[in-house]
Amino acid sequence: MSLRQGPVESLHNGMIPVDIHTSTSGRDAMLGQQLVYFNLFGFFCSFRKTQLNLYFEHLHKKYGKLVKVRTGNRWDIFVFDPEYIRLLMAQEGKCPNRMTPPILNVFYDKKGIKKTFSSLQGEEWHAKRMHVQKFINARSVNSYLPSQNSVANDLVIQLDKNENELEIDDVLSRYVADVNAVVAFNSKMGFLDDEILRECPEKREYLVASRRTFSLFAESMFSVPFFKYYETRIYKDFESSLDSVIRFIRVEVSKAIKRSMSEMSKCEDNLLINMYRSGIYGWDELSLIMHSLMFAGVNSTSATLQWLLWSLSGDEEVQARLHEEISENMGQSLYIQPTTLAHMPYLKACVKECFRLVFPSLNGSMRILPQETIVDKYILPKGTYVHFGHNALCRSEEYFESPNEFKPERWLSGTKDQAIKLKMSYAVMPFGFGPRSCLGRRFAEQEIYLAVIKIVQNFQLYRDTNAKTPEVLYSTIPFPSCPFPVKFRKR
């Protein structure tokens, strides 16, 4: 898909008033060298739809730290500066608003289903978020570790069995689906067991429908939303796939609650049982919340795992240091304890560096400003849509030395002064920030740590040097331009 260049008006030559806002205090919203106009629907012809991360890098490098972008019938602000991000974060309050994907709004409205809290705004969102969040703490996440550890052992078996004929994306997606099922359904589903998938085709169908739903969701984000007015091909397929996913999840949630009824007194840290016991969630809403845990995690977490294994396979020294840390803390033990994870700074640095090198979303977080906000000398009015350019910042030489290289050491304590590390942390925010940060962050990180520990403990990773090197492409999450040529050699 070729993209035509749109109008660009640079404001490098002096101070030019721009129709954003005029302060009642007498300060004019005069925009100078850093802020330019850019039409989001008129992209540069050199950027494909799957390369829009490079488009945002282009905006940052060419036009500076603040860019005013035309998006449909409104102007949005794109921010490419960690200090500006810090300042804007401080303004968001307890009920920050963000845009809900239009296709989800249409689905909820048509089906008459209550929106999950992630799609709500204001006080209604805050009340439900706080209610669910109290059940997701370090203790409750750790309570799932033994069962998730068992799934990670299944992953090793699957990798060992299919060492020479491995579709890494399929195996890791099945791992994340099963490790999430432990949370959503209080039991692993056997997604990593080939025999179970043959005997229970509805489980394989769920995996296919989940991938299809996510693919259509991403496609809807890059299309004109005609589905708001009539049922387009994208919407019909999306609705059919999501209906299939929700039916499966509703059945499994019901089974999980019935299994656990006799043990409810023992389920102090159990997310599903505590939400059911609260009495404020209907079946549809509870199923959708569990679906959001499964849906988001399967795609984004498995993508991060793939890119992390790719990075490790290309650096023997990093892999050796990580293996040493794992061996010192675990030896050949099959079981990982919370205290074990607490003593693995290099593992966490590797994961953080993977998030930086291949940021898990196309651009970054966004917010709708709740009040007039001054950024540098610019006045942004209440209701402005602000997009944080984390993806571009992660590859910026201003904040990261050798930004295109995988260097986990940059995240270890004592390697940078505090001011630099603070800017680095605001540049790399894979789970968002503040009250609307990713609710499943603790689960996602634990799942990644488990998989990496088990894989590096049991295998040496290396690359097929005859295979093509994959480029990073994006839908809404990163995917490779070709299959990952990662190989596994048993230790």
QUIKA-V561195 format. One record per residue. N is the residue number from 1. PHI is phi in whole degrees, -180 to 180 (* if undefined). BURIAL is I if it has 24 or more other C-alpha atoms within 12 Angstrom, else O. D_CENTER is the distance of its C-alpha to the mean C-alpha in Angstrom with 1 decimal. Layout:
BEGIN
n,phi,burial,d_center
N,PHI,BURIAL,D_CENTER
N,PHI,BURIAL,D_CENTER
END
This chain:
BEGIN
n,phi,burial,d_center
1,*,O,25.4
2,-89,O,27.1
3,-121,O,26.2
4,-81,O,29.1
5,-71,O,29.4
6,-106,O,29.6
7,-71,O,31.6
8,-129,I,30.9
9,-119,O,33.0
10,-78,I,32.9
11,-114,I,34.3
12,-75,O,35.4
13,-94,O,39.1
14,89,O,39.7
15,-94,O,38.5
16,-126,O,37.8
17,-69,O,37.1
18,-123,O,34.1
19,-74,O,33.7
20,-111,I,31.0
21,-171,I,33.1
22,-121,O,36.4
23,-70,O,36.7
24,-72,O,39.5
25,-85,O,40.3
26,100,O,41.7
27,-79,O,38.9
28,-87,O,38.1
29,-82,I,34.6
30,-96,I,35.7
31,-112,I,33.0
32,-106,I,33.9
33,-69,I,32.8
34,-92,I,29.0
35,-107,I,28.4
36,-133,I,28.9
37,-89,I,28.6
38,-153,I,26.5
39,-88,I,26.3
40,-65,I,22.8
41,-92,I,24.5
42,-127,O,26.7
43,-76,I,24.6
44,-70,I,26.3
45,-66,O,27.8
46,-80,O,26.5
47,-111,O,22.8
48,-77,O,21.8
49,-58,I,19.2
50,-84,I,16.9
51,-120,I,17.6
52,-69,I,16.7
53,-61,I,14.8
54,-72,I,18.3
55,-62,I,19.7
56,-68,I,17.9
57,-60,I,19.1
58,-61,I,22.5
59,-59,I,22.5
60,-65,I,21.9
61,-68,O,24.5
62,-85,O,27.1
63,-114,I,27.0
64,107,I,25.7
65,-95,I,23.5
66,-133,I,23.8
67,-133,I,23.9
68,-96,I,25.1
69,-123,I,23.7
70,-79,I,25.3
71,-127,O,23.0
72,67,O,25.3
73,-100,O,27.7
74,-140,O,26.2
75,-105,I,25.4
76,-111,I,22.0
77,-113,I,21.6
78,-107,I,19.2
79,-113,I,19.1
80,-126,I,19.2
81,-158,I,20.5
82,-60,I,19.2
83,-69,I,22.3
84,-65,I,21.9
85,-62,I,18.4
86,-59,I,20.0
87,-63,O,22.8
88,-69,I,20.8
89,-59,I,18.7
90,-69,O,22.1
91,-97,I,23.2
92,-80,I,20.6
93,73,O,22.6
94,-83,O,21.8
95,-126,I,20.8
96,-65,I,18.5
97,-105,I,18.1
98,-144,I,15.5
99,-77,I,15.8
100,-92,O,15.3
101,-53,I,14.8
102,-56,I,18.6
103,-67,I,18.6
104,-70,I,17.4
105,-60,I,20.1
106,-64,I,22.6
107,-63,I,21.8
108,-60,I,22.2
109,-65,O,25.3
110,-68,O,26.9
111,-84,O,26.4
112,69,O,27.4
113,-97,O,24.6
114,-61,I,23.5
115,-69,I,20.1
116,-70,I,17.6
117,-62,I,17.2
118,-68,I,13.7
119,-100,I,15.8
120,-90,I,18.7
121,-133,I,20.0
122,64,O,22.5
123,-64,O,24.5
124,-62,O,23.7
125,-62,I,20.0
126,-60,I,20.9
127,-62,O,23.4
128,-73,I,21.1
129,-60,I,18.2
130,-63,O,20.7
131,-67,O,22.3
132,-72,I,19.3
133,-62,I,18.1
134,-66,O,21.5
135,-90,I,21.0
136,-112,I,17.8
137,-126,O,19.3
138,-58,O,19.9
139,-66,O,22.9
140,-68,I,21.4
141,-64,I,18.4
142,-64,I,21.1
143,-65,I,23.2
144,-87,I,21.0
145,-58,I,21.3
146,-59,I,24.5
147,-67,I,23.4
148,-69,I,20.1
149,-60,I,22.3
150,-63,I,24.4
151,-65,I,21.5
152,-63,I,20.8
153,-66,I,24.6
154,-62,I,24.4
155,-62,I,21.9
156,-61,I,24.5
157,-60,O,27.2
158,-65,I,25.4
159,-67,I,24.8
160,-67,I,28.4
161,-71,O,29.8
162,-115,O,28.2
163,-55,O,28.3
164,-98,O,29.9
165,-132,O,28.5
166,-117,O,24.8
167,-99,O,22.0
168,-61,I,19.2
169,-65,I,16.4
170,-67,I,18.3
171,-64,I,19.1
172,-70,I,15.6
173,-64,I,14.4
174,-68,I,17.4
175,-61,I,16.9
176,-65,I,13.5
177,-61,I,15.1
178,-73,I,18.1
179,-72,I,16.7
180,-74,I,14.8
181,-62,I,18.1
182,-59,I,19.8
183,-82,I,18.0
184,-73,I,18.3
185,-124,I,21.8
186,61,I,23.2
187,-165,I,23.9
188,-74,I,22.6
189,-100,I,23.3
190,82,I,24.4
191,-63,I,21.8
192,-92,I,22.7
193,-101,I,26.4
194,-60,O,27.8
195,-67,O,30.9
196,-64,O,29.0
197,-66,O,27.1
198,-71,O,30.5
199,-79,O,32.2
200,-124,O,29.5
201,-60,O,28.4
202,-65,O,26.6
203,-75,I,23.9
204,-65,I,23.5
205,-63,O,23.7
206,-62,I,20.8
207,-61,I,18.6
208,-65,I,19.9
209,-65,I,19.5
210,-65,I,15.8
211,-65,I,15.1
212,-65,I,17.5
213,-61,I,16.0
214,-65,I,12.6
215,-62,I,14.6
216,-69,I,16.8
217,-58,I,14.2
218,-63,I,13.0
219,-62,I,16.8
220,-66,I,17.6
221,-72,I,15.5
222,-114,I,17.8
223,-131,O,21.0
224,-67,O,23.6
225,-77,I,23.0
226,-63,O,26.5
227,-65,I,25.2
228,-67,O,25.8
229,-112,O,29.5
230,-157,O,30.0
231,-78,O,28.3
232,-79,O,27.1
233,-59,O,26.4
234,-61,I,22.6
235,-67,I,22.9
236,-58,O,25.4
237,-67,I,23.4
238,-62,I,20.2
239,-61,I,22.4
240,-62,O,24.1
241,-68,I,21.0
242,-68,I,19.3
243,-59,I,22.8
244,-63,I,23.1
245,-64,I,19.8
246,-66,I,20.9
247,-59,I,24.4
248,-62,I,23.4
249,-67,I,21.3
250,-59,I,24.1
251,-63,I,26.6
252,-71,I,24.7
253,-63,I,24.1
254,-61,I,27.8
255,-60,O,28.8
256,-64,I,26.7
257,-68,I,28.4
258,-63,O,31.8
259,-62,O,31.4
260,-96,I,30.6
261,-55,O,33.2
262,-73,O,35.8
263,-114,O,33.6
264,-59,O,32.1
265,-69,O,34.1
266,-98,O,32.3
267,-107,I,28.7
268,-59,O,28.3
269,-106,I,24.8
270,-90,I,23.7
271,-63,I,20.9
272,-60,I,22.2
273,-65,I,25.8
274,-65,I,25.5
275,-68,I,23.8
276,-64,I,26.6
277,-67,O,29.3
278,-65,O,28.4
279,79,O,29.9
280,-102,O,27.8
281,-114,I,25.5
282,-78,O,26.9
283,-61,I,26.1
284,-62,I,24.1
285,-68,I,22.0
286,-63,I,21.6
287,-65,I,20.7
288,-68,I,18.0
289,-66,I,16.4
290,-65,I,16.5
291,-63,I,15.2
292,-64,I,12.1
293,-66,I,11.6
294,-71,I,12.5
295,-63,I,11.0
296,-67,I,7.3
297,-67,I,7.8
298,-57,I,10.2
299,-83,I,8.5
300,-74,I,5.1
301,-69,I,7.2
302,-66,I,10.2
303,-64,I,9.2
304,-62,I,8.6
305,-61,I,11.9
306,-61,I,13.7
307,-68,I,13.3
308,-68,I,14.3
309,-64,I,17.2
310,-62,I,18.2
311,-65,I,18.3
312,-65,I,20.4
313,-66,I,22.6
314,-98,I,23.8
315,-140,O,24.8
316,-65,O,27.5
317,-67,O,28.0
318,-63,I,24.4
319,-63,I,24.4
320,-66,O,27.9
321,-66,I,27.0
322,-66,I,24.0
323,-62,I,26.3
324,-64,O,28.9
325,-63,I,26.8
326,-64,I,25.8
327,-64,I,29.5
328,-64,O,30.8
329,-94,I,28.7
330,-126,I,28.9
331,63,O,31.6
332,-109,O,31.4
333,-61,O,30.5
334,-87,I,28.5
335,-118,I,27.1
336,-107,I,24.6
337,-104,I,25.3
338,-55,I,23.3
339,-67,O,25.8
340,-64,I,25.1
341,-63,I,21.5
342,-68,O,22.9
343,-112,O,25.0
344,-128,I,22.6
345,-66,I,21.7
346,-72,I,21.5
347,-58,I,19.0
348,-66,I,16.7
349,-66,I,17.6
350,-63,I,16.8
351,-66,I,13.2
352,-61,I,12.9
353,-68,I,14.7
354,-66,I,12.5
355,-59,I,9.5
356,-72,I,12.3
357,-68,I,13.9
358,-129,I,11.2
359,-63,I,8.5
360,-75,I,5.1
361,-136,I,6.0
362,-60,I,9.7
363,-130,I,10.9
364,164,I,9.3
365,-72,I,10.0
366,-142,I,13.2
367,-141,I,16.1
368,-105,I,19.5
369,-59,I,22.1
370,-82,I,24.2
371,-160,O,27.2
372,-60,I,28.8
373,-135,I,27.3
374,-100,I,29.0
375,-119,I,27.0
376,59,O,29.5
377,-107,O,32.3
378,-107,I,30.4
379,-104,I,30.4
380,-105,I,27.4
381,-76,I,28.5
382,-56,O,27.1
383,91,I,24.8
384,-68,I,23.5
385,-83,I,20.0
386,-117,I,18.4
387,-111,I,15.5
388,-97,I,14.3
389,-84,I,14.4
390,-60,I,12.2
391,-57,I,11.9
392,-67,I,15.7
393,-64,I,16.4
394,-63,I,14.8
395,-108,I,17.5
396,-86,I,20.2
397,-68,O,23.5
398,-66,O,24.3
399,-115,I,21.8
400,-136,I,21.4
401,-68,O,24.4
402,49,O,24.1
403,-66,I,20.5
404,-92,O,20.5
405,-108,I,21.4
406,-85,I,19.6
407,-132,I,21.1
408,-61,I,19.8
409,-58,I,23.0
410,-63,I,21.9
411,-99,I,19.9
412,-77,O,22.8
413,-64,O,25.0
414,86,O,28.1
415,-93,O,26.9
416,-140,O,26.5
417,-75,O,28.2
418,-63,O,26.5
419,-64,O,26.2
420,-67,O,24.4
421,-64,O,22.0
422,-65,O,21.2
423,-64,I,20.5
424,-60,I,18.3
425,-69,I,16.2
426,-76,I,15.9
427,-75,I,15.0
428,-111,I,12.0
429,-132,I,9.7
430,-66,I,6.1
431,-107,I,6.1
432,76,I,8.4
433,-156,I,12.0
434,67,I,15.1
435,-58,I,15.9
436,-102,I,12.9
437,-67,I,10.3
438,-60,I,8.0
439,-67,I,10.9
440,-93,I,9.8
441,-55,I,9.0
442,-59,I,12.5
443,-65,I,12.3
444,-60,I,9.3
445,-63,I,11.1
446,-63,I,14.3
447,-64,I,13.5
448,-66,I,12.6
449,-59,I,15.7
450,-59,I,17.9
451,-64,I,17.3
452,-66,I,17.9
453,-58,I,20.9
454,-65,I,22.4
455,-69,I,22.0
456,-70,I,23.4
457,-64,I,26.0
458,-109,I,27.3
459,-136,I,26.7
460,-94,I,27.2
461,-100,I,24.7
462,-150,I,26.3
463,-108,I,26.0
464,-76,O,28.3
465,-69,O,30.0
466,-89,O,31.4
467,-89,O,28.1
468,-73,O,26.4
469,-81,O,23.6
470,-74,O,20.4
471,-89,O,19.0
472,-85,I,15.4
473,-119,I,15.0
474,-132,I,12.3
475,-102,I,12.2
476,-107,I,9.0
477,-120,I,7.2
478,-76,I,9.7
479,-142,I,12.7
480,-83,I,16.1
481,-72,O,19.2
482,-153,O,21.1
483,-58,I,20.9
484,-67,I,20.1
485,-86,I,23.6
486,-92,I,22.7
487,-116,I,25.6
488,-120,I,26.2
489,-115,O,29.6
490,-61,O,30.7
491,-76,O,31.7
END
